[in-house]
Amino acid sequence: MAPSLGQTFVGRMPERFRGCVEIRVAPGGSSYAIISDDSRFGVMETTTTLRAMQGKSVVISRDAKGRLVVRPDLDRGIGS
């Protein structure tokens, strides 16, 4: 997938990652989310939260237990 996107795959999301959410459907019908910052991308299991953020900028971080937390990127204003 990385060559077709022209981006570097991030196998384990860093402590903080900012990007745009794109939901894709695999040939078998399951879906997954690609989070991309235009030069790197990560893949996550699709959740209701990620589906609602399709096409939007998000920040991914880790909580105290190391779990990924996705939230809207409030630092990205109009024109960013």
Stockholm file with secondary structure:
# STOCKHOLM 1.0

chainA/1-80         MAPSLGQTFVGRMPERFRGCVEIRVAPGGSSYAIISDDSRFGVMETTTTLRAMQGKSVVISRDAKGRLVVRPDLDRGIGS
#=GR chainA/1-80 SS CHHHHTSEECSSCCSEEEEEEEEEECTTSCEEEEEECSSEEEEEECCHHHHHTTTSEEEEEECTTSCEEEEECTTCCTTC
#=GC SS_cons        CHHHHTSEECSSCCSEEEEEEEEEECTTSCEEEEEECSSEEEEEECCHHHHHTTTSEEEEEECTTSCEEEEECTTCCTTC
//
